[in-house]
């Protein structure tokens, strides 16, 4: 995964009906449960919600509890560390050391379903898997090129103002960032090299400069999902204990500023 710049992944588990997202390990090492969001929490909650709301078993009105946790209060998604801490998970590794955003899908209450149940499990997850894979087209994507040769720049660092998580371009200069980012008031610094990119949907952006980095501004409109837009991920209301959708993390619909630096 460090050699090939994957940007989206999921690992499939059994024994529960819920979708979890990073971080999986609590920030306080001695705590068994603690809300530990990433800098891209809005993107991860969207990805988890896309899967959970299109999964037939999770979305069913007849959905039963697998054990003791009632995940329906949270829209069948939860921050992994806020459920139970898992040191060294694949989700955390992917986020911290690669460009990949990865979630965990707990597919079924039965950890070891009988072979006769597998067709039903496939039907429960078929649309979810397709919808989830389509999310790879969200966000801003493009190629970082050398201003003189027009060749792609490999291993260039791409930063988004307001999100403390950088990504790097692949071997031909291709890069992608997530779709939830605030638009800052000031432009990003510009310098050596040039950056260019196309936003998914109907956005695009390009920039160039003369110092130690380059900046690019663009806008993008998310492509419509295959089905109706999923409801926003919610939290349990402290007053009534009911699931209520909070405001969406603002998608990248207006101007955004990227800082692109040459490989170090």
C-alpha positions as CSV (number, residue, x, y, z in Angstrom):
1,X,0.0,0.0,0.0
2,X,3.0,2.3,0.4
3,X,4.2,1.4,-3.1
4,X,0.8,1.8,-4.8
5,X,-1.2,4.9,-3.9
6,X,-4.6,3.4,-3.1
7,X,-7.1,6.0,-1.8
8,X,-10.0,3.9,-0.6
9,X,-10.4,0.6,1.1
10,X,-12.5,-1.5,3.4
11,X,-11.9,-4.6,5.5
12,X,-14.8,-7.0,6.2
13,X,-15.5,-8.6,9.5
14,X,-18.3,-10.5,11.1
15,X,-20.0,-10.7,14.5
16,X,-21.8,-7.4,14.5
17,X,-23.8,-5.0,12.3
18,X,-21.9,-1.7,12.2
19,X,-19.4,0.3,10.2
20,X,-16.4,1.7,12.0
21,X,-13.9,4.3,11.0
22,X,-10.6,5.6,12.3
23,X,-9.0,6.1,14.6
24,X,-9.4,2.6,16.1
25,X,-6.9,3.2,18.9
26,X,-7.8,5.6,21.7
27,X,-5.6,8.6,22.1
28,X,-5.4,8.0,25.9
29,X,-3.5,4.7,26.0
30,X,-5.1,3.3,29.1
31,X,-8.7,3.9,28.0
32,X,-10.7,1.1,26.5
33,X,-13.1,3.5,24.8
34,X,-12.6,7.1,23.8
35,X,-13.9,9.2,20.8
36,X,-10.7,9.6,18.7
37,X,-11.5,11.3,15.4
38,X,-9.0,11.9,12.5
39,X,-8.4,15.2,10.8
40,X,-10.7,13.9,8.0
41,X,-13.5,12.8,10.4
42,X,-16.2,14.3,8.1
43,X,-15.1,12.3,5.1
44,X,-14.9,9.1,7.2
45,X,-18.4,9.6,8.6
46,X,-19.7,10.1,5.1
47,X,-18.0,6.9,3.8
48,X,-19.3,4.9,6.7
49,X,-22.8,6.3,6.3
50,X,-22.9,5.5,2.6
51,X,-22.2,1.9,3.4
52,X,-24.5,1.6,6.4
53,X,-27.5,3.3,4.8
54,X,-27.4,1.1,1.7
55,X,-26.7,-2.2,3.5
56,X,-30.0,-4.2,3.6
57,X,-29.4,-5.7,7.0
58,X,-28.4,-2.5,8.7
59,X,-31.1,-0.4,7.1
60,X,-33.9,-2.9,7.7
61,X,-36.7,-1.8,10.0
62,X,-36.6,-5.3,11.5
63,X,-32.9,-5.1,12.3
64,X,-32.2,-6.7,15.6
65,X,-29.4,-6.2,18.1
66,X,-26.5,-8.6,17.7
67,X,-25.4,-8.3,21.3
68,X,-25.7,-5.5,23.7
69,X,-24.7,-2.4,21.7
70,X,-27.5,-0.5,19.9
71,X,-25.7,1.0,16.9
72,X,-29.0,2.1,15.3
73,X,-28.9,5.2,17.6
74,X,-25.8,6.3,15.7
75,X,-27.0,5.4,12.2
76,X,-25.1,2.1,12.4
77,X,-21.7,3.8,12.3
78,X,-19.2,4.5,15.1
79,X,-15.7,5.8,15.6
80,X,-13.6,2.6,16.1
81,X,-11.9,3.8,19.3
82,X,-15.2,4.9,20.7
83,X,-16.4,1.3,20.5
84,X,-13.3,-0.5,21.7
85,X,-9.7,0.3,21.2
86,X,-7.6,-1.7,18.7
87,X,-3.9,-0.9,18.7
88,X,-2.2,-1.2,15.3
89,X,-5.3,-1.6,13.1
90,X,-5.1,-1.6,9.3
91,X,-7.4,1.4,9.3
92,X,-5.0,3.5,11.4
93,X,-2.0,2.3,9.5
94,X,-3.5,3.2,6.2
95,X,-4.5,6.7,7.3
96,X,-1.2,7.5,9.0
97,X,1.3,6.0,6.6
98,X,-0.4,5.9,3.2
99,X,-2.9,7.9,1.1
100,X,-5.7,5.3,1.7
101,X,-8.9,6.0,3.7
102,X,-10.0,2.6,5.1
103,X,-13.1,1.6,7.1
104,X,-14.2,-1.6,8.8
105,X,-17.5,-3.2,8.0
106,X,-19.0,-5.7,10.5
107,X,-21.2,-7.6,8.1
108,X,-23.4,-9.9,10.2
109,X,-24.3,-10.9,13.7
110,X,-23.1,-14.4,12.8
111,X,-19.3,-14.5,12.7
112,X,-19.4,-17.8,10.9
113,X,-22.5,-18.0,8.7
114,X,-23.4,-21.3,7.0
115,X,-22.7,-21.7,3.3
116,X,-26.4,-21.7,2.6
117,X,-26.6,-18.1,4.1
118,X,-23.9,-16.6,1.8
119,X,-26.3,-15.7,-1.1
120,X,-28.4,-13.6,1.3
121,X,-25.2,-12.0,2.8
122,X,-24.2,-11.1,-0.8
123,X,-27.5,-9.4,-1.5
124,X,-27.3,-7.5,1.8
125,X,-23.9,-6.0,0.8
126,X,-23.9,-5.9,-3.0
127,X,-25.3,-2.4,-3.4
128,X,-23.3,-1.2,-0.4
129,X,-20.0,-2.3,-2.0
130,X,-20.8,-0.7,-5.3
131,X,-21.8,2.6,-3.7
132,X,-18.8,2.6,-1.5
133,X,-16.4,2.0,-4.4
134,X,-18.1,4.9,-6.3
135,X,-17.0,7.3,-3.5
136,X,-13.4,7.1,-4.8
137,X,-14.5,9.8,-7.3
138,X,-15.3,12.3,-4.6
139,X,-12.9,15.0,-3.7
140,X,-10.2,16.8,-5.7
141,X,-7.9,14.8,-7.9
142,X,-5.2,15.7,-10.5
143,X,-1.6,15.6,-11.5
144,X,1.2,17.6,-10.1
145,X,3.5,18.5,-13.0
146,X,6.9,20.1,-13.4
147,X,6.5,23.7,-14.8
148,X,9.3,23.3,-17.3
149,X,9.1,19.7,-18.5
150,X,5.3,19.1,-17.9
151,X,6.3,15.7,-16.4
152,X,4.5,14.4,-13.3
153,X,6.3,15.0,-10.0
154,X,6.3,11.8,-7.8
155,X,6.1,11.9,-4.0
156,X,5.0,15.6,-3.9
157,X,3.3,16.6,-0.7
158,X,-0.3,17.9,-1.0
159,X,-1.7,19.8,1.9
160,X,-5.2,21.3,2.4
161,X,-5.7,24.3,4.6
162,X,-7.6,23.4,7.7
163,X,-6.9,19.6,7.5
164,X,-3.8,18.4,9.4
165,X,-3.3,15.4,7.1
166,X,-1.1,15.5,4.0
167,X,-1.1,13.0,1.1
168,X,1.7,12.4,-1.5
169,X,1.5,12.0,-5.2
170,X,2.1,8.6,-6.9
171,X,4.9,7.7,-9.3
172,X,3.5,9.8,-12.2
173,X,2.5,12.8,-10.0
174,X,-1.2,11.8,-9.5
175,X,-2.8,12.9,-6.3
176,X,-6.2,13.0,-4.6
177,X,-7.5,14.7,-1.4
178,X,-10.8,14.2,0.4
179,X,-14.0,16.2,0.0
180,X,-14.6,17.9,3.4
181,X,-12.4,21.0,3.8
182,X,-13.1,24.5,5.0
183,X,-12.3,27.3,2.6
184,X,-9.7,29.6,4.3
185,X,-9.7,33.4,3.9
186,X,-6.1,33.7,2.7
187,X,-4.6,32.0,-0.3
188,X,-2.0,29.2,0.3
189,X,1.7,30.0,-0.3
190,X,3.1,29.6,-3.7
191,X,6.5,28.9,-5.0
192,X,8.8,26.4,-7.1
193,X,7.1,24.0,-9.5
194,X,3.6,24.0,-10.7
195,X,0.5,22.2,-9.7
196,X,-2.5,21.3,-11.7
197,X,-5.6,19.3,-11.1
198,X,-9.2,18.5,-11.9
199,X,-11.9,18.3,-9.3
200,X,-14.4,15.5,-9.4
201,X,-17.8,16.6,-10.7
202,X,-17.6,19.9,-12.5
203,X,-14.7,21.5,-10.7
204,X,-11.1,22.1,-11.9
205,X,-8.1,24.1,-10.7
206,X,-4.6,24.9,-11.6
207,X,-1.7,27.1,-10.4
208,X,2.0,27.8,-10.7
209,X,4.7,29.8,-9.0
210,X,8.3,30.6,-8.6
211,X,9.5,29.7,-5.1
212,X,9.5,26.5,-3.0
213,X,6.0,25.2,-3.6
214,X,2.8,25.8,-5.6
215,X,-0.8,26.4,-4.8
216,X,-3.9,25.5,-6.7
217,X,-7.5,26.6,-6.2
218,X,-10.5,24.7,-7.5
219,X,-14.0,23.8,-6.8
220,X,-15.9,20.5,-7.1
221,X,-19.4,19.2,-6.9
222,X,-19.8,15.7,-5.7
223,X,-21.2,13.2,-8.2
224,X,-24.7,12.0,-7.2
225,X,-24.8,8.5,-5.6
226,X,-26.6,5.6,-7.2
227,X,-29.4,5.9,-4.8
228,X,-30.8,8.8,-2.7
229,X,-28.2,10.7,-0.7
230,X,-27.7,9.0,2.6
231,X,-28.7,10.8,5.8
232,X,-26.0,12.4,7.8
233,X,-24.2,10.4,10.4
234,X,-25.7,11.2,13.8
235,X,-25.1,11.1,17.4
236,X,-27.3,10.0,20.3
237,X,-29.2,12.9,21.8
238,X,-28.3,13.3,25.5
239,X,-31.9,14.2,26.3
240,X,-33.8,11.5,24.5
241,X,-31.2,9.0,23.5
242,X,-32.4,9.1,19.9
243,X,-30.4,9.2,16.7
244,X,-30.4,12.8,15.3
245,X,-28.5,13.9,12.2
246,X,-26.0,16.7,13.0
247,X,-24.9,19.3,10.3
248,X,-23.0,17.7,7.5
249,X,-19.3,18.4,7.3
250,X,-19.2,21.0,4.6
251,X,-18.3,19.5,1.2
252,X,-15.9,21.1,-1.1
253,X,-18.4,23.1,-3.1
254,X,-16.7,26.5,-3.0
255,X,-13.1,27.7,-3.5
256,X,-10.4,25.7,-1.7
257,X,-6.7,26.2,-1.4
258,X,-4.1,23.5,-1.7
259,X,-0.4,23.7,-1.0
260,X,1.8,21.5,-3.2
261,X,5.4,21.1,-2.4
262,X,8.1,19.2,-4.3
263,X,9.2,15.8,-3.0
264,X,11.6,16.0,-0.1
